[in-house]
Amino acid sequence: MKQHQWLRPISVFVLTTLLLNACSFSAEVLSTPTSVSSIPPTSTQVSPTASPTPALVLRVDTVDRLAIFMRRGKGEVLRSIAFTPDSTVLASMATDNEDFAIRLWNVANGQPLGTLEGHTSIVWGLAFSPDGQMLASVSSDGTAKLWDWRAGTLLKSLDFPSQVVSVSFSPDGQTLAVGGVDESSNGQQNAAIWTFSVGSWGPLIKFPEFLNIPALAFSPDGSLLVGGGASRNVQVWRTSDGAPVFTLNHAHQVSSLAISPDGSTVATGTCETVVASDCTQGSVWLWDLHTGKLIRQLAGFPDGVESVAFSLNGSLLIAGSRGGTLRAYAIADYLPLLETTSPGGIGVLALSPNGRLLATGSYSGEVNLWSVQP
């Protein structure tokens, strides 16, 4: 997401100043299902062919050789990207305000594999199920869609009160979490994360927040759900019963978050300094997920940090800013090991599950694929 000139432009964002102290929330167990409908498929069939990917894994001793090896795609702004669990296919969505199709690419050779069509507005988030069978997408059209992406068919469409902008499957693949704007009450814009049982698509727990949910993630063991950002708060809830655990308060809105592979740390991408609605310095805030305490702030980005990710072995933190600054930090001491630039800026980034590839999405609609060079 962008707001003003540094956070993703979600049209229903409103002033957040009055919500800085919002720290206490309760979870609601849903008693009636969210509307679920089936929509005839209008998609292109996908038949991916698995191909080998670069052999070197991205880690502390290899990150200095990270470089772009492929560029693909077009559009106005690349909003969302996701790798399949086997790292052979990349899904992306770049909107030109007319074409809202999700595109699928062969990672090894960059060849297009097809499109998934059905959304009528911007697709903000994509997530593959852990078994690789389904792709979930969420949109400003107020729906989350579940796709059999190989067949190119739509399986289910879940309806919401307003736009939904973030999505994630639980690590065991049994729960789908969708974050977005809820119905307003007493003049206040509410937001929520809705969870569903995968397969039956019955509703589970609703986790309340404010304004919008640009970022969410499950902890690696699935016991915690972390989400929020538009209200300048990031909430930590217990997934078993929806009980709030911590509130991670920020000075400005949060655009993205990532949890370390060992479940100990949350990284949030945000803005450190705002001048006349422009972010003049971005930063990454690191939090202890066991205590909810702030560990460190990695500042000095020339603009807002839009996306963050941990490497497969947890030794690296990767962060990208709106203007294209890409940095990698060693988790052991948080010293920067790499600083480079991704052409066209960085709106989103994703690391492949096998740890070998980095994808950055630009504001020109291009996907840049990076690997460790020999």
Secondary structure, 3 states (H helix, E strand, C coil): CCCCCCCCCCCCCCCCHHHCCCCCCCCEECCCCCCEECCCCCCCCCCCCCCCCCCCCCCCCCHHHEEEEEEECCCCEEEEEEECCCCCEEEEEEECCCCCCEEEEECCCCCEEEEECCCCCCEEEEEECCCCCCEEEEECCCEEEEEECCCCEEEEEEECCCCEEEEEECCCCCEEEEEEECCCECCECEEEEEEEECCCCCEEEEEEEECCCCEEEECCCCCEEEEECCCCEEEEEECCCCCEEEEEECCCCEEEEEECCCCCEEEEEEEEEEECCEEEEEEEEEEECCCCCEEEEEEEECCCEEEEEECCCCCEEEEEECCCEEEEEECCCCCEEEEEECCCCCCEEEECCCCCEEEEECCCCCEEEEEECC
